[in-house]
Amino acid sequence: MTAPAGRLLIGGEWVEPAGGHYEVTDPATEAVVGLAPEASRAQVYEAAAAARRAFGPWSRTAPEERAAILDRAADVIQRDFAANAELARAESGATTGTARAMQVAVAVARFRRYAKGALEPVEQGLPPQINEAGPGGGPLGKAGVVGALVVRRPVGVVSCITSYNNPWANPAGKVAPALAMGNTVVVKPAPQDPLSVYRMAAALEEAGAPAGVVNVVSGASAEAGVAAVDSPDVDMVSFTGSTAVGQRIGEVCGRAVKRQLMELGGKGAALVFDDADLDSAVAGIGTTFSFYSGQICTAPTRVIAQRGVYDALVERLARYARRLRVGDPREPTTVVGPVISAAHRDRVESYIELGRKEGARVVTGGERPAGLTRGCYVTPTLLADCTNDMRVVREEIFGPVVVVVPFEEEDEGVALANDSDYGLIDYVWSGDVARAFRVAGRLRAGGVGVNTVGRNMEAPFGGFKKSGVGRDVGSYALHAYSELQAIVWPG
C-alpha cells in the first residue's frame, strides 16, 4: 500500500495539511522527489489526541495481536522493498547499497525483532518480604509476609521525532518497540526526508494497526516539532538529532515531567595505539568518509593516535580517502554520495575552512569534488596535526571529515578522548586486548568498540554526557518505552 501523496495520517484518516506542502529534494540531483505535507500546530495536537483515544484499547490488546501486526508490517515493507529503497535513496542521498542494506532492510529486521519483543515477559516476581509489625500491630498492619510483582506497563502516547540520516531504520527503531509495548505514537519525521515514514505508516495500516495507533505529521518549519513535544496528550518524547535541539526538548519535557529518550550528537574518539593493526583501524575509521557521507553520530570522527603510528596512520587514512569514488549514489561504483542538503554542505565546508584557520593540516580533501556541477557533495577530508582545543575537534561536523590528534602515553590518550562534551560511542585499536579492555573501561561513552566499528544489535545503545538520555536497541528499547509498576499483596 502506498501512502496518499501529500497527506497527514491522523486518527486513521489521510487528511489534507493545513499549511500546504513543501518540496522534498534529492540531494544528488537537487530535483524534486515529491511534496510533503506541512502540518499546523492544531493538526499535531489532533494527532496526539487521536493517539490518546487509541491508547486504552491498544494497550489492552493481547501481545500476540500486536506481534502479528508488526510481523505483517515487516512483510508489507519487504514486499515493496525495491520501491522503498529507491525512495530512501532519493530522499536521503544514500547510495543504493546503503538504502537497501542499512535503511529498508534494517527497518524490516526491527519490525521482526519487536514482533518477538511484544511476547517477551513483562512481569518479574520479587522474593517475599517478612514484615514484623510488633505488639498490637503498626502502621503497616499485622505482621506477615508480603509478596511483590514488578510489571512493565506502556508509557502512553509517544512522540517519535526522527533524524534525517536514516528515514527507515531510525523511525522503525522507535515505532516498533513502542507499539510492541502497547503505546501509541505520533511520528514527526525529519523535514528533509519524510516520505519514507509515510510509506512505513501505510504499511502498518495495511498490516492492521487500528486507527489512531500510528499518526504521522510532518513540516519544514519548527512548528510541528514543537507541538509534538508540548502537546498535553504526549507522555513521552523519543528524539534522535542534535544536542542543541535535544536540550530545548528536554526543557519542555522537564516542565511537564514527560519521559524522554534522546539519542543526540557524537564525536566518537578512536584511540589507536602503537601496537594496533593499522589495516583494521584504517578500515574502521574510513567508514566515516563513506557511510552516510559521514552523517552518522556513531562515526569515529576524532582519531587520537599514538606517536609511534601517527605518521603511518595519517598517510594510510589519506590514501584510503583518496580512493573513494564520490558521485551519483545510484551508480554501483559510488561509495560516497551527497550530504543531505546544500545548506549542510555549506556548513561542513565552513568547518573545513575553520580547521585551516585553527592550524590543522588538510592532508586530503577540503575542496568540492571535480566534475560534479549539481548535488550536495563534499570530498572526504582528513585534518591532521590537530589539538583538542580546536572547534573542529570539539564540535560535531556530521560530514565526511576526520580529525587526527597525537598522543604519547595511555593516560594522555584516555584524557584526550574523555575531554569532550560527547560520549556516544568510542573506539580502541590495540594488539594488547587486555589493554584495550582496560582503556574501554576508562572511556566515558555509552559504547566502546574494541578493534571494530561493528555493532551488536542486542546491546544497549545511548550516550553519556551530552550524547543522550536513556538506552534503546534490543530488549532495552522495550524497557525504554515502558513504566514499572509494583503490585504488592499479603501472603
C-alpha positions in Angstrom: 0.0 0.0 0.0 1.3 3.5 -0.9 0.5 6.5 1.3 -1.8 9.0 -0.3 0.5 11.7 -1.6 0.9 14.9 0.4 -1.4 13.9 3.3 -1.0 13.6 7.0 -2.1 10.5 8.9 -4.3 11.5 11.9 -6.6 9.1 13.7 -6.7 6.6 10.8 -7.6 9.3 8.2 -5.3 10.7 5.5 -6.0 14.4 5.7 -5.0 17.5 3.9 -2.4 19.6 5.6 -3.5 23.0 6.9 -0.1 24.5 6.0 0.0 23.3 2.4 3.1 21.5 1.1 6.8 21.8 0.7 9.3 20.2 -1.7 11.4 17.3 -0.8 14.6 17.3 -3.0 17.1 14.7 -4.0 20.5 15.9 -2.6 22.2 14.1 -5.5 20.4 15.9 -8.3 18.6 18.8 -6.5 15.4 17.6 -8.3 12.1 17.4 -6.5 11.3 14.0 -5.2 7.8 14.8 -4.0 5.7 17.2 -1.9 5.4 16.7 1.8 2.5 18.0 3.9 3.0 20.9 6.3 1.0 20.2 9.5 -0.3 23.0 11.6 0.1 23.1 15.3 -3.6 22.3 15.7 -3.2 19.2 13.5 -0.3 17.9 15.5 -2.5 18.3 18.6 -5.3 16.4 16.8 -2.8 13.6 16.1 -1.8 13.4 19.7 -5.4 13.4 20.8 -6.2 10.6 18.4 -3.3 8.6 19.8 -4.6 9.3 23.3 -8.1 7.9 22.3 -6.5 4.8 20.8 -4.2 4.1 23.7 -6.6 2.4 26.0 -7.9 -0.2 23.5 -4.4 -0.8 22.0 -2.7 -1.1 25.4 -5.2 -3.9 26.3 -4.7 -5.9 23.1 -3.1 -9.3 23.5 0.7 -9.2 22.9 0.2 -11.9 20.2 -2.1 -9.5 18.3 0.5 -6.7 18.5 3.2 -9.1 17.4 1.1 -10.3 14.4 0.6 -6.7 13.2 4.3 -5.9 13.5 5.2 -9.0 11.6 2.7 -8.2 8.8 4.1 -4.7 8.6 7.5 -6.2 8.0 6.0 -8.4 5.3 4.5 -5.3 3.5 7.7 -3.3 3.7 9.7 -6.3 2.4 7.1 -6.9 -0.4 7.7 -3.3 -1.7 11.4 -3.4 -0.9 12.8 -2.1 -4.2 10.4 0.9 -4.3 11.0 1.7 -0.7 14.8 1.6 -1.2 14.6 3.8 -4.2 12.5 6.4 -2.3 15.0 6.3 0.6 17.9 6.8 -1.8 16.2 9.7 -3.5 15.2 11.4 -0.2 18.4 10.9 1.8 21.1 10.8 -0.9 22.3 7.4 0.4 23.9 5.1 -2.1 21.7 2.3 -3.4 23.5 -0.3 -1.4 23.2 1.7 1.8 19.5 2.4 1.2 18.8 -1.2 0.6 21.0 -2.9 3.3 21.2 -0.3 6.1 17.9 1.5 5.7 15.0 -0.6 4.4 16.4 -4.0 5.4 17.2 -2.8 8.9 13.6 -1.4 9.2 12.3 -4.8 8.3 14.6 -6.5 10.8 13.4 -4.1 13.5 9.8 -4.8 13.0 10.5 -8.6 13.1 12.6 -8.1 16.2 9.9 -6.3 18.1 7.2 -8.6 16.9 9.1 -11.1 19.0 9.7 -8.4 21.6 5.9 -8.0 22.1 5.9 -11.5 23.5 8.8 -11.0 26.0 7.8 -11.4 29.7 6.8 -8.1 31.3 6.5 -9.5 34.9 9.1 -10.2 37.5 8.3 -11.7 40.9 10.3 -10.5 43.9 11.2 -12.5 46.9 8.5 -12.3 49.6 9.3 -9.9 52.4 8.5 -10.6 56.1 7.1 -7.6 57.9 7.2 -7.7 61.7 4.6 -5.2 62.9 5.3 -5.7 66.6 2.9 -5.8 69.5 -0.5 -4.5 68.7 0.3 -4.1 65.0 1.7 -1.0 63.4 1.2 1.5 60.6 1.8 -1.4 58.1 -0.8 -3.6 59.7 -0.3 -7.0 61.2 2.9 -9.0 61.0 3.0 -11.1 57.9 4.5 -12.0 54.6 4.1 -9.5 51.7 4.5 -10.6 48.1 5.5 -8.3 45.2 5.3 -8.3 41.5 7.0 -5.8 39.2 5.2 -5.3 35.8 6.3 -3.2 32.9 3.4 -1.1 31.6 3.2 1.1 28.4 4.0 4.8 29.0 1.1 6.1 26.9 1.4 8.4 23.9 4.9 8.6 22.5 6.1 11.4 20.1 8.8 9.9 17.9 10.9 12.7 16.3 13.3 11.1 13.9 16.6 12.0 12.2 17.2 12.6 8.5 20.2 10.3 8.1 18.1 7.1 8.1 14.4 7.6 7.2 13.6 3.9 7.6 15.8 2.4 10.4 15.5 5.3 12.8 11.7 5.6 12.9 11.4 1.8 12.9 13.6 1.6 15.9 11.2 3.9 17.7 7.8 2.9 16.4 8.2 -0.9 16.5 9.2 -1.2 20.2 6.8 1.5 21.3 3.9 -0.4 19.7 5.1 -3.7 20.9 4.8 -2.4 24.5 1.3 -1.2 23.9 2.0 2.5 23.4 0.5 4.6 20.6 2.7 7.0 18.6 2.8 10.4 16.9 5.7 10.3 14.4 7.3 13.6 13.4 9.8 12.8 10.7 12.8 14.9 9.7 11.7 17.6 7.2 14.4 16.6 4.7 13.1 13.0 4.0 9.6 12.4 5.5 8.1 10.5 2.6 9.6 7.1 3.6 7.9 7.5 7.0 4.5 8.0 5.5 5.1 4.8 3.5 6.0 3.0 6.7 2.8 4.2 8.3 0.8 2.9 5.3 2.5 -0.5 5.7 1.4 -0.5 9.4 -2.2 0.5 8.3 -2.3 -2.3 5.8 -1.0 -4.7 8.4 -4.0 -3.9 10.6 -2.8 -1.3 13.0 -6.1 0.3 14.4 -6.9 3.9 13.7 -5.0 6.3 15.9 -2.3 3.9 17.0 0.1 5.4 14.4 -0.1 9.0 13.4 2.3 10.9 11.2 2.7 14.7 11.0 5.5 16.5 9.1 6.6 20.0 8.5 9.5 22.1 7.2 9.0 24.7 9.9 9.7 24.1 13.6 6.0 24.4 14.5 5.1 20.7 14.0 8.1 19.5 16.0 7.4 21.9 18.9 3.7 20.8 19.0 4.7 17.2 19.0 6.7 17.9 22.2 4.4 20.2 24.1 1.1 18.6 23.4 -0.6 17.8 26.7 -1.6 14.4 25.3 2.0 13.3 24.8 3.5 11.3 27.7 7.0 10.7 26.3 9.3 12.1 23.6 11.7 9.9 21.8 14.1 12.1 19.8 17.1 11.5 17.6 19.0 14.6 16.4 21.3 17.3 17.5 22.3 18.1 21.1 21.1 21.7 20.7 17.6 20.6 19.8 17.6 17.9 22.4 18.4 20.4 25.1 15.3 22.5 24.1 13.1 19.4 24.0 14.4 18.5 27.5 13.4 21.9 28.9 9.9 21.4 27.7 9.7 17.8 28.9 11.2 18.8 32.2 8.5 21.4 32.9 5.7 18.8 32.2 7.6 15.9 33.7 7.4 13.9 30.5 9.5 10.8 29.9 12.5 11.2 27.5 14.6 9.0 25.3 17.2 11.0 23.5 20.0 10.0 21.1 21.9 13.1 20.4 25.2 14.2 19.0 28.5 12.3 18.9 32.2 13.0 18.3 33.5 9.4 18.6 37.1 9.1 19.7 39.2 6.4 18.1 42.3 5.6 20.2 44.9 4.0 18.0 47.8 2.6 20.0 51.3 1.8 18.6 50.6 -1.9 18.5 47.3 -1.6 16.6 46.5 -3.4 13.4 46.6 -0.4 11.2 44.7 -2.1 8.3 41.8 -2.7 10.7 42.0 0.8 12.2 42.0 2.5 8.8 39.1 0.3 7.5 37.1 1.1 10.6 37.8 4.8 10.8 37.5 5.1 7.0 33.8 4.3 7.2 33.3 7.9 8.4 34.3 9.1 5.0 31.8 6.9 3.2 28.9 5.6 5.4 26.0 8.1 5.0 28.7 10.5 3.8 29.8 10.9 7.4 26.3 11.8 8.6 26.2 9.4 11.4 26.6 10.1 15.1 28.4 6.9 15.9 31.3 7.6 13.4 34.9 7.6 14.7 35.5 11.1 13.6 38.1 12.1 16.2 41.2 9.9 15.8 43.6 10.0 18.7 46.8 8.3 17.5 49.9 7.3 19.5 53.1 8.9 18.2 54.6 5.6 17.1 51.9 5.1 14.4 50.8 8.7 13.9 52.5 9.4 10.6 51.7 6.0 9.1 48.1 6.2 10.2 47.6 9.7 8.7 49.2 8.6 5.4 47.1 5.4 5.2 43.8 7.3 6.0 44.6 9.9 3.4 45.3 7.1 0.8 42.0 5.4 1.8 40.0 8.6 1.4 41.5 9.4 -2.0 40.5 6.0 -3.3 36.8 6.5 -2.5 34.6 7.3 -5.5 32.4 10.3 -4.9 29.3 10.7 -7.1 25.8 9.7 -8.1 24.5 7.4 -5.4 22.6 5.4 -8.0 25.8 4.2 -9.6 27.0 0.9 -8.2 30.7 2.0 -8.1 29.9 5.1 -5.9 31.0 4.9 -2.3 30.4 8.5 -1.2 27.1 10.1 -2.1 26.0 13.7 -1.2 25.2 15.1 2.2 21.6 15.9 2.9 21.3 19.5 1.5 23.1 22.4 0.1 22.8 24.2 3.5 24.5 21.2 5.2 27.2 21.0 2.6 28.0 24.7 3.2 28.1 24.0 7.0 30.6 21.1 6.5 32.7 23.2 4.2 32.8 26.1 6.7 34.2 23.7 9.3 36.9 22.6 7.0 37.9 26.2 6.4 37.7 26.8 10.2 40.1 23.9 10.7 42.6 25.5 8.3 42.4 28.8 10.2 42.8 27.0 13.5 46.1 25.5 12.3 45.0 22.0 11.2 46.8 20.5 8.2 44.4 19.5 5.3 46.0 16.2 4.2 43.4 15.4 1.6 40.1 16.8 0.5 38.9 20.3 1.5 37.5 21.2 -1.9 34.4 20.2 -3.8 34.7 17.1 -6.0 35.7 17.9 -9.5 33.1 17.4 -12.3 30.0 17.4 -10.1 28.2 20.5 -11.0 24.9 19.5 -9.4 24.3 17.9 -6.0 25.4 18.5 -2.4 28.8 16.8 -2.4 31.7 17.1 0.0 35.1 15.5 -0.8 36.3 13.1 2.0 38.6 15.3 4.1 41.4 14.5 6.6 42.6 17.1 9.0 45.9 16.3 10.8 48.1 17.9 13.4 45.0 18.9 15.4 44.8 19.8 19.1 41.9 19.2 21.5 41.1 22.9 21.8 40.2 23.3 18.1 36.5 23.6 17.3 36.9 21.0 14.5 37.9 18.5 17.2 35.3 19.5 19.8 32.2 20.0 17.7 30.1 17.6 15.7 30.7 18.3 11.9 28.4 15.5 10.7 30.1 15.0 7.3 32.9 13.1 5.7 35.6 14.8 7.8 38.1 13.1 10.1 40.5 14.9 12.5 43.6 13.4 14.0 45.2 14.3 17.3 48.5 12.8 18.5 49.3 11.4 22.0 52.2 9.9 23.8 51.1 7.6 26.7 48.0 5.8 27.6 46.8 8.2 30.3 47.1 11.1 27.9 45.2 9.3 25.2 42.3 8.5 27.6 42.3 12.1 28.9 42.1 13.4 25.3 39.3 11.0 24.5 37.3 12.0 27.6 37.9 15.7 27.1 34.6 16.1 25.1 31.0 17.2 25.6 30.0 14.0 23.9 30.1 10.3 24.9 28.1 8.2 22.5 30.5 5.5 21.0 34.3 5.5 21.3 36.8 3.0 19.8 40.1 1.4 20.8 42.5 -0.3 18.5 45.3 -2.2 20.1 47.1 -5.5 19.7 47.0 -5.9 23.5 43.5 -7.0 24.2 43.9 -6.6 27.9 44.9 -3.0 27.5 42.1 -2.4 25.0 39.5 -3.6 27.5 41.2 -1.7 30.4 41.1 1.5 28.3 37.5 0.9 27.3 36.5 0.8 30.9 38.0 4.3 31.4 36.2 5.9 28.5 33.1 7.9 29.3 31.0 6.7 26.5 27.8 4.7 26.2 29.5 2.1 24.0 33.1 1.2 23.1 34.2 -0.8 20.0 37.4 -2.8 20.6 39.2 -3.3 17.3 35.9 -2.9 15.4 33.2 -0.4 14.4 30.7 -3.2 14.3 27.6 -3.3 16.5 25.8 -5.9 18.4 22.1 -5.2 17.8 21.0 -6.5 21.2 23.5 -4.3 23.1 22.1 -1.2 24.8 22.6 2.0 22.7 22.8 5.5 24.0 25.2 8.1 25.3 26.9 9.6 28.3 27.1 13.4 28.8 25.5 15.5 26.0 25.2 12.5 23.8 21.8 11.5 25.2 19.5 10.2 27.8 18.4 6.6 28.2 19.1 3.4 26.2 17.4 1.5 23.4 18.0 -1.3 21.0 17.2 -5.0 21.7 15.2 -5.5 24.9 16.5 -2.3 26.2 14.1 -0.5 23.8 11.2 -2.3 25.3 12.3 -1.1 28.7 12.7 2.4 27.4 9.1 2.6 26.2 7.6 1.2 29.5 7.0 2.2 33.1 7.5 0.0 36.1 4.5 -0.8 38.3 4.8 -2.6 41.6 2.0 -4.7 42.9 2.1 -6.0 46.5 -0.2 -8.2 48.4 -0.3 -10.0 51.8 0.8 -13.6 51.7 
